[in-house]
Amino acid sequence: MKTVLLTGAAGSIGSALRRELKGVYGELRLADIKAINDVGPGETFHRVDVADMGALSAAMEGVDGVIHMAGQSVEADWDTVHRQNIVGLYNLYEAARNAGVRRVIYPSSNHAVGFYPRNRRVGARAVFRPDGRYGVSKAFGELVAALYADKYDIGSLCIRIGNANDKPIDKRRLSIWVSWRDLAQLVRIGLEHPDIHFEIVYGVSDNERSWFDNATAYQLGYRPQDRAEDYAAEVLAREQPEDPAKVGPRVIGGTFADEEYVGDPDRIEKFRY
């Protein structure tokens, strides 16, 4: 793959992937609404707002694959989520289709299944249980990816990212953390594996406390190099007790599920799987 477009390249995940993928592809085309002033060898920069189809289409010309890391990354009001993660995501796939792109990496989220209880392992084909507007937008993105795979032959790897960071910083993240190099490995699988049509994997490292069945990722060749458990003693030594009266400590989504939650936390157990 010669030319790869990385949207959201100035963000935290985009910046880390830029570092991890340096020199891997002939051209790493960086796109963001924010300026990037340290463009290096093998990189180019396009200023792009994903809600602007014209700018996105221009950046997409001549691209072989897309790593889509732009958009709203946390819970927000509907107008914000809609503009970035609904309109922006649709624009991304339409621009890719019009440009003849054959492969897209879509950054889904654990929040697409955030209302599942922590006492069960959730697989890639689990019914959506989003924990907020952000989670709904990520579920929408997976459905768009499926549509464009089936109708337009654009292969997509949807990575339900847990928490991408240097290391896990709390108890919840011991179950959902992914290191930068493990996330980059999944991205490369999504771009380079010959048989990707539409697949969903979890963006998590080799975590002993994981809440996810990540069999699909392993079938595609994923071999994570890092373990959240290596940081467990440090994390648990400073962990504060969770409030059992809240729904967040019971479910995958944590505090995202707590926001605006009304009523009895026990009702999340009534969901018929």
N, C-alpha and C positions, 0 to 999 in steps of 0.2 A: 504494500500500500504506500503510494508515494506522497499524497497530500492529504493531511488530516486537519479538519477544522475543529478547534476547541473553543466552544462558546463559554462565556463566564470565566474567561482566562485570568481575570484580575481578582477573582474571589479566592477564598481559602482553599477549596478543593481544586479549583482550576489552577491556581498557582502551584500547588503540590504536584498535580499531574504534569504540569509543564516541566517541572524539575525532574520528575521520574521518567518522563518520556523524551528527554533531551537526546537528540541524535538518533532516535529509533526510526523516525520516518523522514523522508526526503524534505518535506516542508511541514512544519507545524504552524498552521494559520491561526493566530490568536484573535479572538473576537470578544469585545466587551463594550459596555456603555461607558466604562471608565478608561482613561488613557493608560497605556502601558509604555513606559519610557525606556525600558531596558531590553528592547528586542534584540535577540542575539542571532548568531549564525544559524541558518536553517529555520528561522522564524520570520513571520510577517505579521503585521497587525492591521485589523480592520475595526473601526469604531462602529459598533452595531447595537441597536436596541432591538431585542427579539420581537417586540410588538410592531416594528417597522419592516414590513415585508420587502420593500425595495432594498433597504440596506442589507437585510439578511440574504436576499437572493444574490446580490453582488458579491458578498463574501463567500457564497456557496459555489461560485463558478470554478470548475476544474477540480473539485474536491472528490476524493475517493471514499472517505469515511468521515463521520461526525461524532465528536464527543460532546454531548450537550449538557453543560454544567451551568448554564445561565438560568435565571428565574428567581422567584421568591423561595427562600430556603427555610423559613419558619412560619408559624401561624401568623395570620394577618387578617385584616378586613377583606371582604369578598372582592371589592373592586381591585385591590392590589393583587390578590391571588389570581383573579380572573385575567387581568392584563398580562401578567408575567407567565403564569403556568397553564393557562387555558389558551388564550389568543397566541401567546408566544410559542407554545408547544405546537399548536396547529400550524403556525407560520413556518416553524422549523421543518416539519415533515413535508409541507407543501413545497417549500424551497428546495428541499432535498430531492423530492420527486421530479420537480421541473429541471433540476440540474443533473439528473441521472445518477445520483448518489445511491450506492447499493448497501451501505451499512451505517447504522446509527447506534450509539450507546446512549441509552436513556437513563437518567439518574432518578429512579423511583425512590421510595423511602419505606422504612419500617412503619411509618405513620399511615400507610395505606392499609395496614392490618393492625393498627395500634390499639384497638379495643379487644384484641384476643387476650385472655388471661395468661399469665406467665407460667401457669402450671401445665401447659401443653406445648408441644413442638409444632410450629406452624410451617407448612410446606409452601412451595412456590405456587401451587394451584389452589390455595385456600381462598374461600370467598372473602372479598374485601370487607374489612371492618375499619374504615377510616376513623381517626380520632379528632378530626377537625376539618376546617375548610382546606388547609394545606394538604392533609391526607386525601381528601376528595380529589384535589387537583392531581395528585400523584397516581391515584387509581385511574382517573381520566387519561392520563398520559400513557399508561400501560395499554388501555383499550385503543387509543390512537395508534400506538406502535403495532398492535395486533392487526388493526385494519390495514395499515400500510404494508405490513408484511404479506398478508393474504391477497390484497387487491392489487398492490403495486410492486410486489417483490422487493421491498426494502427490508433487508434483514435487520432485526433489532435485538440487542441484549438489554433487558431491563434489569438494572441493579438496584435492589431494595437496600439502599445504604442504611446501615445502623448509625454509627457515629464515627466519622473519619477524623482522626486527630493524631497527634504525636503519641499519645498514650491515653488509656481510659482514666477518667477523673472522678468517677463515683461508682457506686455499686451497680446501678442499672447499666452503665456502660461496660462493665465487665462481661455482660451478656451480648452486647451489640457492637462493640468496638471493631473497627477495621483500621489497620495501619496503612500508611500511604503506599508502601510498596505492594501490599496485598491488593489494595484497590486498583493500582496500576496494572497488576497482573490480570485482574478481571477485565479491565478495559482492553488490554491487548488481546485477551481471548475473544472478546466480543468483536474486535476489529479483524482479527486474523484467522479465527477458526473457520474452516471451509463450509461447515454445515449449520451455521446459524440461520434460522428462519425467524422464529419468534421464541425467545427464551426469557424466563424470569429466574434470577438468582439472588441470593442475599449477599450484600456487601459487608461481610463480617470476616474477621480473622479466625484462627483456630482456637475458638473460645470454649473452654470447658463448661461454662455456664450458659451457653447459647440457648436461645428459645426457638431456634430455627432448624428445620430440616433443609440442608443445603445440598442435597444429593445431586441436583442438576448441575451445580457449579463443578462438583468433583467429577461428574461424568464428562464434562467439557474439558477437563484437564487442570482444574484449579488445584493448586497445592500451596496453601497459605504458609507464610514463613514466620508469622508472629502470633503470640498468644497473650490474651488479656490477663490470663492467670498469673503471668510473670509480675504483674503489678498489683495483684490482689491484696497482699499484706499491707502495702502502702496505702491503698485505697480504703480498705476496711478499718484501718487504724484511726482514720479521721471521719468515718461515716457517721452521720447523725441518724437517730431513729426515724423511721417513716411514720406518717400518720395513718393508722389503720382505718380511720373513718373516711378517708379519701379514696377515690377510685384509682388515681394514678399509680400508687404502689402495687396495685393488683394486676395491672395490664402492661402490655409491651410499651405503649406510648408514653407512659409516665406523666409528666406535668402537662403535656399537650392534651391528654384526656381530661385532666382536672379543669382546664380552662372552660368556664361557662357550664360545667356539669351540674345538672339539676336532679335531685332526688336520691334514691337508694342506690348505693354502689353495688349491692348484691344483684341488681337486675342484669348486669353484664353476663352472669352465669346462665341466664335463661335463653341465650341465643341457641337456636337449633342448628347444629353443624351439618 
